[in-house]
């Protein structure tokens, strides 16, 4: 029985093999169209550096981008900075597209070229080239494009991937630009707050200060740095170019450079709860991308008062002096660290230490009971300790202001332990 089944299976296998050979020999499969095509560069004689203007029409919108003073810039329908990376990518995608032979029997309307996904025109010193992008081929990796001569051709790779997600992708989204390291003043105001609630921050070698208070108070440098970065990275998610620039909102004036220049940004919250902004880099208004900027601007002024014990700028700090209750240290930075092994512990105590600035802190009286000096190159900041307070803390006085200051007991204890040999 088993031998009979085996013979039947062998016979069936032989018949199947003969059928396959007959199909292959008598009716071979058609050749792969893409494999048999010859591909050539669509615009072999144009280089990226030669392009001076880009015109893109896409989804009922059209934009003209031109080289202005060596930078890509939108010139139509509005004047705004372009995103150079995105523009260069679009140019490269067009210039380096490979195409096959013309398809004379293909109706442009049947492959999406009557109303193409996009039409790109590039201008050079010698003329203009254009490319219309149609549908992706249903099989394979090609797309259909139309050259300026009207011929429909296949592409070697899909061109849909080279298109930006929207025309606004080619636009720089930033609202302001200024050199971060050269900011000297920040003024924050709004018609919705009292004049005395306006915030005025001045940056000096001795640190950041809240002006307008009497006497002035030291500002929280970390918070100021956060605000500056939030301003620099403020971007529009959507652009309302036809809307008038905001005039009734939170206004930030940034003083920078030498001599001082001023850059201004205005933000306002709409009735829909969405924040909008107007800045010098964009016309009209822009819907603000998610940012902590509104929260920073609208926060209470008291939140800007520094609670750190002393300002430390580690990249510039080269010497630290400390004297407290008979303990002292004068440490200098070396190529290997610090020349006093206590310096690291003292710096930790100073960084973690806290102080209360302004009223109701008591004024300093009597003889000094301690001193901390941080040297940052040619600039230094100093905090002098005075009489003890009822809670174990001490009154203090820092350089740059006469504002009262109180140092907490825990901070003094940590500093004393760090100074102990």
Number of C-alpha atoms within 10 A of each C-alpha: 5 6 7 8 10 11 10 10 11 10 11 11 11 10 11 11 10 10 12 11 12 12 11 10 10 9 9 10 9 6 8 9 8 16 8 8 13 11 16 15 15 18 17 11 7 15 13 15 9 12 19 16 22 24 18 22 17 19 13 7 12 15 19 18 26 21 15 13 7 8 12 24 25 23 17 13 12 16 15 20 22 23 19 15 12 16 19 16 15 18 20 14 15 22 19 16 19 20 23 19 14 15 13 10 7 13 13 22 11 10 19 17 20 13 15 21 18 21 21 19 19 23 16 16 9 9 8 13 17 18 22 23 26 27 19 20 15 8 8 13 14 22 22 27 28 21 17 12 9 12 15 26 23 24 25 21 18 18 20 16 9 15 19 15 10 11 15 16 14 25 22 21 24 22 25 19 15 17 9 14 9 13 20 19 19 22 16 19 21 21 12 10 11 9 10 10 15 16 20 19 21 17 18 13 11 17 19 23 25 22 18 14 13 11 13 16 24 26 27 19 20 13 15 18 13 14 19 19 13 16 22 16 17 23 23 21 14 14 19 17 16 10 12 11 20 19 14 12 18 21 21 22 17 22 21 19 14 9 6 12 13 14 15 18 22 23 26 21 15 10 7 6 8 12 18 25 27 28 23 16 16 24 19 18 23 26 20 25 17 13 14 13 19 18 10 17 18 13 10 12 16 9 12 21 19 23 17 21 23 22 22 21 13 9 7 12 16 18 19 21 17 22 19 18 10 10 15 17 20 15 19 16 14 11 6 6 12 16 14 13 13 17 23 14 15 23 17 13 22 21 15 15 21 20 21 20 25 20 11 10 18 18 17 21 13 7 10 15 17 19 19 21 20 21 19 19 10 8 13 18 18 18 20 22 25 22 19 17 15 8 8 12 20 24 24 29 23 21 13 17 13 16 22 20 26 27 26 19 19 14 18 20 15 17 23 19 14 20 22 12 9
